Amino acid sequence: QRQLKDYQGLELEFNLDVTPDAEVEIVTDTKTGSSLKGTGVGIILIQINTNGKFEMYGDYVVVTGEFNYKFGGIID
């Protein structure tokens, strides 16, 4: 049995089989709100921990999507 005093943080690993039912959104610019949004299929592995690690691997094929580009309140 492991003692809690040995606790060094938390690490999570997700192995995702993404189907077209899931909509993905990636914010490309947090200041303007520009983003990519769409659906697709793929296998994605995500590894994350409480020490700052964030890694994502895999293949994702976009089936449908849109790019919402915003610039300085002029283009939206």
Chimera marker file (.cmm) of the C-alpha trace (Angstrom):
<marker_set name="trace">
<marker id="1" x="0.000" y="0.000" z="0.000" r="1" g="1" b="0" radius="0.5"/>
<marker id="2" x="1.349" y="3.430" z="-0.987" r="1" g="1" b="0" radius="0.5"/>
<marker id="3" x="1.593" y="6.235" z="1.572" r="1" g="1" b="0" radius="0.5"/>
<marker id="4" x="0.063" y="9.652" z="0.768" r="1" g="1" b="0" radius="0.5"/>
<marker id="5" x="3.305" y="11.365" z="1.807" r="1" g="1" b="0" radius="0.5"/>
<marker id="6" x="4.807" y="10.097" z="-1.493" r="1" g="1" b="0" radius="0.5"/>
<marker id="7" x="2.332" y="12.197" z="-3.499" r="1" g="1" b="0" radius="0.5"/>
<marker id="8" x="4.159" y="14.061" z="-6.290" r="1" g="1" b="0" radius="0.5"/>
<marker id="9" x="1.235" y="15.384" z="-8.343" r="1" g="1" b="0" radius="0.5"/>
<marker id="10" x="-1.369" y="14.019" z="-10.675" r="1" g="1" b="0" radius="0.5"/>
<marker id="11" x="-0.886" y="12.650" z="-14.184" r="1" g="1" b="0" radius="0.5"/>
<marker id="12" x="-3.718" y="11.788" z="-16.570" r="1" g="1" b="0" radius="0.5"/>
<marker id="13" x="-3.676" y="10.029" z="-19.931" r="1" g="1" b="0" radius="0.5"/>
<marker id="14" x="-6.612" y="10.030" z="-22.357" r="1" g="1" b="0" radius="0.5"/>
<marker id="15" x="-6.769" y="7.784" z="-25.419" r="1" g="1" b="0" radius="0.5"/>
<marker id="16" x="-9.649" y="9.214" z="-27.482" r="1" g="1" b="0" radius="0.5"/>
<marker id="17" x="-11.442" y="7.675" z="-30.448" r="1" g="1" b="0" radius="0.5"/>
<marker id="18" x="-13.018" y="10.845" z="-31.886" r="1" g="1" b="0" radius="0.5"/>
<marker id="19" x="-16.182" y="10.424" z="-33.983" r="1" g="1" b="0" radius="0.5"/>
<marker id="20" x="-18.064" y="12.984" z="-36.138" r="1" g="1" b="0" radius="0.5"/>
<marker id="21" x="-20.536" y="13.412" z="-33.239" r="1" g="1" b="0" radius="0.5"/>
<marker id="22" x="-17.932" y="15.502" z="-31.388" r="1" g="1" b="0" radius="0.5"/>
<marker id="23" x="-17.375" y="19.138" z="-32.350" r="1" g="1" b="0" radius="0.5"/>
<marker id="24" x="-13.835" y="20.449" z="-31.875" r="1" g="1" b="0" radius="0.5"/>
<marker id="25" x="-12.968" y="24.127" z="-31.411" r="1" g="1" b="0" radius="0.5"/>
<marker id="26" x="-9.430" y="25.520" z="-31.346" r="1" g="1" b="0" radius="0.5"/>
<marker id="27" x="-9.005" y="29.173" z="-30.382" r="1" g="1" b="0" radius="0.5"/>
<marker id="28" x="-6.209" y="30.556" z="-32.573" r="1" g="1" b="0" radius="0.5"/>
<marker id="29" x="-6.108" y="34.045" z="-31.009" r="1" g="1" b="0" radius="0.5"/>
<marker id="30" x="-7.384" y="34.622" z="-27.468" r="1" g="1" b="0" radius="0.5"/>
<marker id="31" x="-7.307" y="38.420" z="-27.837" r="1" g="1" b="0" radius="0.5"/>
<marker id="32" x="-9.606" y="38.583" z="-30.867" r="1" g="1" b="0" radius="0.5"/>
<marker id="33" x="-11.505" y="35.322" z="-30.392" r="1" g="1" b="0" radius="0.5"/>
<marker id="34" x="-10.526" y="33.892" z="-33.791" r="1" g="1" b="0" radius="0.5"/>
<marker id="35" x="-11.100" y="30.148" z="-33.867" r="1" g="1" b="0" radius="0.5"/>
<marker id="36" x="-11.300" y="26.966" z="-35.913" r="1" g="1" b="0" radius="0.5"/>
<marker id="37" x="-14.400" y="24.820" z="-35.379" r="1" g="1" b="0" radius="0.5"/>
<marker id="38" x="-15.394" y="21.557" z="-36.982" r="1" g="1" b="0" radius="0.5"/>
<marker id="39" x="-16.090" y="17.857" z="-36.879" r="1" g="1" b="0" radius="0.5"/>
<marker id="40" x="-14.010" y="14.897" z="-37.941" r="1" g="1" b="0" radius="0.5"/>
<marker id="41" x="-12.608" y="11.506" z="-37.043" r="1" g="1" b="0" radius="0.5"/>
<marker id="42" x="-9.381" y="10.337" z="-35.473" r="1" g="1" b="0" radius="0.5"/>
<marker id="43" x="-7.405" y="8.768" z="-32.651" r="1" g="1" b="0" radius="0.5"/>
<marker id="44" x="-5.845" y="11.237" z="-30.186" r="1" g="1" b="0" radius="0.5"/>
<marker id="45" x="-3.659" y="10.584" z="-27.127" r="1" g="1" b="0" radius="0.5"/>
<marker id="46" x="-3.523" y="13.368" z="-24.519" r="1" g="1" b="0" radius="0.5"/>
<marker id="47" x="-1.066" y="13.336" z="-21.592" r="1" g="1" b="0" radius="0.5"/>
<marker id="48" x="-1.321" y="15.997" z="-18.888" r="1" g="1" b="0" radius="0.5"/>
<marker id="49" x="-0.057" y="16.476" z="-15.324" r="1" g="1" b="0" radius="0.5"/>
<marker id="50" x="-0.115" y="19.014" z="-12.507" r="1" g="1" b="0" radius="0.5"/>
<marker id="51" x="3.522" y="19.980" z="-13.172" r="1" g="1" b="0" radius="0.5"/>
<marker id="52" x="2.708" y="21.694" z="-16.478" r="1" g="1" b="0" radius="0.5"/>
<marker id="53" x="3.000" y="18.811" z="-18.936" r="1" g="1" b="0" radius="0.5"/>
<marker id="54" x="0.502" y="18.902" z="-21.815" r="1" g="1" b="0" radius="0.5"/>
<marker id="55" x="1.164" y="16.675" z="-24.813" r="1" g="1" b="0" radius="0.5"/>
<marker id="56" x="-1.191" y="15.649" z="-27.604" r="1" g="1" b="0" radius="0.5"/>
<marker id="57" x="-0.463" y="13.074" z="-30.326" r="1" g="1" b="0" radius="0.5"/>
<marker id="58" x="-2.451" y="11.394" z="-33.057" r="1" g="1" b="0" radius="0.5"/>
<marker id="59" x="-4.266" y="11.833" z="-36.332" r="1" g="1" b="0" radius="0.5"/>
<marker id="60" x="-7.447" y="13.814" z="-36.896" r="1" g="1" b="0" radius="0.5"/>
<marker id="61" x="-9.194" y="14.186" z="-40.265" r="1" g="1" b="0" radius="0.5"/>
<marker id="62" x="-11.551" y="17.162" z="-40.597" r="1" g="1" b="0" radius="0.5"/>
<marker id="63" x="-14.909" y="16.341" z="-42.223" r="1" g="1" b="0" radius="0.5"/>
<marker id="64" x="-16.596" y="19.759" z="-41.886" r="1" g="1" b="0" radius="0.5"/>
<marker id="65" x="-15.321" y="23.031" z="-40.490" r="1" g="1" b="0" radius="0.5"/>
<marker id="66" x="-15.145" y="26.802" z="-40.444" r="1" g="1" b="0" radius="0.5"/>
<marker id="67" x="-12.561" y="29.447" z="-39.579" r="1" g="1" b="0" radius="0.5"/>
<marker id="68" x="-13.964" y="32.396" z="-37.640" r="1" g="1" b="0" radius="0.5"/>
<marker id="69" x="-11.425" y="35.202" z="-38.228" r="1" g="1" b="0" radius="0.5"/>
<marker id="70" x="-11.714" y="38.423" z="-36.237" r="1" g="1" b="0" radius="0.5"/>
<marker id="71" x="-9.494" y="41.481" z="-36.548" r="1" g="1" b="0" radius="0.5"/>
<marker id="72" x="-9.600" y="44.715" z="-34.578" r="1" g="1" b="0" radius="0.5"/>
<marker id="73" x="-13.378" y="45.022" z="-34.535" r="1" g="1" b="0" radius="0.5"/>
<marker id="74" x="-13.318" y="45.528" z="-38.324" r="1" g="1" b="0" radius="0.5"/>
<marker id="75" x="-13.486" y="41.938" z="-39.567" r="1" g="1" b="0" radius="0.5"/>
<marker id="76" x="-15.753" y="39.436" z="-37.824" r="1" g="1" b="0" radius="0.5"/>
<link id1="1" id2="2" r="1" g="1" b="0" radius="0.2"/>
<link id1="2" id2="3" r="1" g="1" b="0" radius="0.2"/>
<link id1="3" id2="4" r="1" g="1" b="0" radius="0.2"/>
<link id1="4" id2="5" r="1" g="1" b="0" radius="0.2"/>
<link id1="5" id2="6" r="1" g="1" b="0" radius="0.2"/>
<link id1="6" id2="7" r="1" g="1" b="0" radius="0.2"/>
<link id1="7" id2="8" r="1" g="1" b="0" radius="0.2"/>
<link id1="8" id2="9" r="1" g="1" b="0" radius="0.2"/>
<link id1="9" id2="10" r="1" g="1" b="0" radius="0.2"/>
<link id1="10" id2="11" r="1" g="1" b="0" radius="0.2"/>
<link id1="11" id2="12" r="1" g="1" b="0" radius="0.2"/>
<link id1="12" id2="13" r="1" g="1" b="0" radius="0.2"/>
<link id1="13" id2="14" r="1" g="1" b="0" radius="0.2"/>
<link id1="14" id2="15" r="1" g="1" b="0" radius="0.2"/>
<link id1="15" id2="16" r="1" g="1" b="0" radius="0.2"/>
<link id1="16" id2="17" r="1" g="1" b="0" radius="0.2"/>
<link id1="17" id2="18" r="1" g="1" b="0" radius="0.2"/>
<link id1="18" id2="19" r="1" g="1" b="0" radius="0.2"/>
<link id1="19" id2="20" r="1" g="1" b="0" radius="0.2"/>
<link id1="20" id2="21" r="1" g="1" b="0" radius="0.2"/>
<link id1="21" id2="22" r="1" g="1" b="0" radius="0.2"/>
<link id1="22" id2="23" r="1" g="1" b="0" radius="0.2"/>
<link id1="23" id2="24" r="1" g="1" b="0" radius="0.2"/>
<link id1="24" id2="25" r="1" g="1" b="0" radius="0.2"/>
<link id1="25" id2="26" r="1" g="1" b="0" radius="0.2"/>
<link id1="26" id2="27" r="1" g="1" b="0" radius="0.2"/>
<link id1="27" id2="28" r="1" g="1" b="0" radius="0.2"/>
<link id1="28" id2="29" r="1" g="1" b="0" radius="0.2"/>
<link id1="29" id2="30" r="1" g="1" b="0" radius="0.2"/>
<link id1="30" id2="31" r="1" g="1" b="0" radius="0.2"/>
<link id1="31" id2="32" r="1" g="1" b="0" radius="0.2"/>
<link id1="32" id2="33" r="1" g="1" b="0" radius="0.2"/>
<link id1="33" id2="34" r="1" g="1" b="0" radius="0.2"/>
<link id1="34" id2="35" r="1" g="1" b="0" radius="0.2"/>
<link id1="35" id2="36" r="1" g="1" b="0" radius="0.2"/>
<link id1="36" id2="37" r="1" g="1" b="0" radius="0.2"/>
<link id1="37" id2="38" r="1" g="1" b="0" radius="0.2"/>
<link id1="38" id2="39" r="1" g="1" b="0" radius="0.2"/>
<link id1="39" id2="40" r="1" g="1" b="0" radius="0.2"/>
<link id1="40" id2="41" r="1" g="1" b="0" radius="0.2"/>
<link id1="41" id2="42" r="1" g="1" b="0" radius="0.2"/>
<link id1="42" id2="43" r="1" g="1" b="0" radius="0.2"/>
<link id1="43" id2="44" r="1" g="1" b="0" radius="0.2"/>
<link id1="44" id2="45" r="1" g="1" b="0" radius="0.2"/>
<link id1="45" id2="46" r="1" g="1" b="0" radius="0.2"/>
<link id1="46" id2="47" r="1" g="1" b="0" radius="0.2"/>
<link id1="47" id2="48" r="1" g="1" b="0" radius="0.2"/>
<link id1="48" id2="49" r="1" g="1" b="0" radius="0.2"/>
<link id1="49" id2="50" r="1" g="1" b="0" radius="0.2"/>
<link id1="50" id2="51" r="1" g="1" b="0" radius="0.2"/>
<link id1="51" id2="52" r="1" g="1" b="0" radius="0.2"/>
<link id1="52" id2="53" r="1" g="1" b="0" radius="0.2"/>
<link id1="53" id2="54" r="1" g="1" b="0" radius="0.2"/>
<link id1="54" id2="55" r="1" g="1" b="0" radius="0.2"/>
<link id1="55" id2="56" r="1" g="1" b="0" radius="0.2"/>
<link id1="56" id2="57" r="1" g="1" b="0" radius="0.2"/>
<link id1="57" id2="58" r="1" g="1" b="0" radius="0.2"/>
<link id1="58" id2="59" r="1" g="1" b="0" radius="0.2"/>
<link id1="59" id2="60" r="1" g="1" b="0" radius="0.2"/>
<link id1="60" id2="61" r="1" g="1" b="0" radius="0.2"/>
<link id1="61" id2="62" r="1" g="1" b="0" radius="0.2"/>
<link id1="62" id2="63" r="1" g="1" b="0" radius="0.2"/>
<link id1="63" id2="64" r="1" g="1" b="0" radius="0.2"/>
<link id1="64" id2="65" r="1" g="1" b="0" radius="0.2"/>
<link id1="65" id2="66" r="1" g="1" b="0" radius="0.2"/>
<link id1="66" id2="67" r="1" g="1" b="0" radius="0.2"/>
<link id1="67" id2="68" r="1" g="1" b="0" radius="0.2"/>
<link id1="68" id2="69" r="1" g="1" b="0" radius="0.2"/>
<link id1="69" id2="70" r="1" g="1" b="0" radius="0.2"/>
<link id1="70" id2="71" r="1" g="1" b="0" radius="0.2"/>
<link id1="71" id2="72" r="1" g="1" b="0" radius="0.2"/>
<link id1="72" id2="73" r="1" g="1" b="0" radius="0.2"/>
<link id1="73" id2="74" r="1" g="1" b="0" radius="0.2"/>
<link id1="74" id2="75" r="1" g="1" b="0" radius="0.2"/>
<link id1="75" id2="76" r="1" g="1" b="0" radius="0.2"/>
</marker_set>
